[in-house]
Amino acid sequence: MDEIRYKPIGIIHSPFKELKGTPIQPAGARGINGTVEIFPEYGEGLRDIEGFSHIILLYHFHLSKGSKLVARPYMDKEEHGIFAMGGPSRPNPIGISAVCLLKVEENMLRIQDVDIVDGTPLLDIKPYVREFDAREVEKVGWLEKNVHKLSASRDNGRFTR
């Protein structure tokens, strides 16, 4: 298979200047504000985005230090397969966060519930639509005994280069 390449369409800005101390999910980052700077050549693609209260950001984990197929996640003491968790050290270091869209100012999006390190390259934006994106979940795997830890969980720096 041919190599796949992506070009950033913008930069995500947040109060988190390093991985250590960054919330590990948007649900653990409630009320934290940030911005998304869209490069001018992609600005026209923002047309009508202000009609959505939430958006999905797809981004490159640019500070990830290589990939591991098995690792110990933040909220557990056991190792799990990388595809059973959302950690950044993965074969394709792509992150995803559903955030609240507060305001659109030309090529700048004001967002809330940001769990992303400042300066992270943005790959894509999609609107979040509950009827399309939310599902009733029956099982959450190993996280069932740990999901209550989310609001207090922060990156401890171990995935940094």
C-alpha positions as CSV (number, residue, x, y, z in Angstrom):
1,M,0.0,0.0,0.0
2,D,1.2,3.5,-0.8
3,E,2.2,5.9,2.0
4,I,-0.5,8.3,3.1
5,R,0.4,11.9,3.8
6,Y,-1.6,14.7,5.4
7,K,-1.0,18.5,5.4
8,P,-2.1,20.5,8.5
9,I,-5.0,22.9,7.9
10,G,-4.3,24.9,11.0
11,I,-2.9,25.0,14.6
12,I,-4.6,24.3,17.9
13,H,-3.8,26.7,20.7
14,S,-4.5,25.9,24.4
15,P,-3.2,26.8,27.8
16,F,-1.2,23.6,27.9
17,K,2.4,24.2,26.9
18,E,3.6,20.6,27.4
19,L,2.0,17.2,27.6
20,K,2.5,16.8,31.3
21,G,-0.5,18.1,33.1
22,T,-2.8,18.2,30.1
23,P,-6.3,16.6,30.5
24,I,-6.5,13.3,28.7
25,Q,-10.0,13.7,27.3
26,P,-12.4,16.7,26.6
27,A,-14.7,15.4,29.4
28,G,-11.8,16.0,31.8
29,A,-11.2,19.5,30.4
30,R,-14.6,21.0,31.0
31,G,-14.5,24.8,30.9
32,I,-10.9,25.0,29.5
33,N,-10.8,27.5,26.6
34,G,-8.6,27.4,23.5
35,T,-8.6,28.5,19.9
36,V,-8.1,26.9,16.5
37,E,-6.3,28.9,13.9
38,I,-7.2,27.8,10.4
39,F,-4.7,28.6,7.7
40,P,-6.0,31.3,5.3
41,E,-6.1,28.9,2.3
42,Y,-8.7,26.8,4.2
43,G,-10.8,29.6,5.6
44,E,-13.6,29.2,3.0
45,G,-14.2,25.7,4.4
46,L,-15.5,27.2,7.7
47,R,-18.6,28.5,6.0
48,D,-21.7,27.6,8.1
49,I,-19.7,26.0,10.9
50,E,-21.0,28.6,13.4
51,G,-24.3,26.7,13.2
52,F,-22.9,23.8,15.2
53,S,-22.4,23.9,19.0
54,H,-19.8,21.1,18.9
55,I,-17.1,20.1,16.5
56,I,-14.7,17.2,16.1
57,L,-11.0,18.0,15.8
58,L,-8.7,15.5,14.2
59,Y,-5.0,16.3,14.9
60,H,-1.5,15.0,14.8
61,F,0.1,13.9,18.2
62,H,3.3,15.8,17.3
63,L,4.9,15.2,20.7
64,S,4.4,11.5,20.7
65,K,7.6,9.5,21.1
66,G,7.1,6.6,18.6
67,S,4.5,3.8,18.7
68,K,3.8,0.9,21.0
69,L,1.3,-1.8,20.4
70,V,0.9,-2.5,24.1
71,A,1.1,0.2,26.8
72,R,-0.2,1.1,30.2
73,P,-2.8,3.8,30.0
74,Y,-3.1,6.7,32.5
75,M,-6.2,5.3,34.2
76,D,-5.1,1.7,34.8
77,K,-2.2,-0.3,36.2
78,E,-2.4,-3.0,33.5
79,E,-1.1,-2.9,30.0
80,H,-3.6,-2.9,27.1
81,G,-3.4,-3.0,23.3
82,I,-3.0,0.5,21.8
83,F,-6.3,0.1,19.9
84,A,-8.1,-0.5,23.2
85,M,-7.1,3.0,24.4
86,G,-6.7,6.5,23.1
87,G,-3.0,7.1,24.0
88,P,-0.8,9.1,21.7
89,S,2.0,6.5,21.1
90,R,0.3,4.7,18.2
91,P,1.3,3.6,14.7
92,N,-0.5,6.6,13.2
93,P,-0.4,9.3,15.9
94,I,-3.8,10.8,15.2
95,G,-5.9,12.4,18.0
96,I,-9.6,13.1,18.1
97,S,-11.5,15.5,20.4
98,A,-15.1,16.6,20.4
99,V,-15.1,20.2,21.7
100,C,-17.6,23.0,22.2
101,L,-17.5,25.7,19.5
102,L,-18.1,29.0,21.1
103,K,-17.5,31.6,18.3
104,V,-16.1,31.9,14.8
105,E,-14.0,35.0,14.1
106,E,-12.8,34.9,10.5
107,N,-10.2,32.0,10.4
108,M,-10.2,31.6,14.2
109,L,-12.4,29.2,16.1
110,R,-13.0,29.8,19.9
111,I,-13.4,26.5,21.6
112,Q,-14.0,25.0,25.0
113,D,-13.3,21.7,26.8
114,V,-9.9,21.5,25.1
115,D,-7.6,18.6,26.0
116,I,-4.9,19.4,23.4
117,V,-1.3,20.7,23.8
118,D,-0.7,24.2,22.4
119,G,0.8,24.2,18.9
120,T,-0.8,20.9,17.9
121,P,-1.2,20.6,14.1
122,L,-4.9,20.3,13.0
123,L,-5.6,17.8,10.3
124,D,-9.4,18.1,9.9
125,I,-12.7,19.4,11.4
126,K,-16.0,17.7,11.3
127,P,-19.3,18.9,12.8
128,Y,-20.5,16.9,15.8
129,V,-24.2,15.9,15.4
130,R,-25.7,13.9,18.3
131,E,-28.0,12.0,16.0
132,F,-25.0,10.9,13.8
133,D,-22.2,10.6,16.4
134,A,-23.6,9.6,19.7
135,R,-24.3,5.9,20.4
136,E,-25.8,3.9,23.2
137,V,-22.8,2.0,24.7
138,E,-23.1,-1.4,26.2
139,K,-19.5,-2.1,27.1
140,V,-16.5,0.1,27.8
141,G,-14.0,-2.7,28.3
142,W,-11.2,-2.2,30.9
143,L,-12.3,1.4,31.4
144,E,-15.4,0.3,33.2
145,K,-13.5,0.2,36.5
146,N,-11.6,3.4,35.8
147,V,-13.9,5.8,34.0
148,H,-14.7,7.6,37.3
149,K,-11.0,8.8,37.3
150,L,-11.4,10.9,34.2
151,S,-12.0,14.3,35.7
152,A,-8.8,14.1,37.8
153,S,-6.6,12.4,35.2
154,R,-3.8,14.4,33.6
155,D,-0.9,13.5,31.3
156,N,2.1,12.5,33.3
157,G,4.6,13.2,30.5
158,R,5.6,9.6,29.8
159,F,4.6,9.8,26.1
160,T,6.8,12.8,25.4
161,R,9.8,12.6,23.1
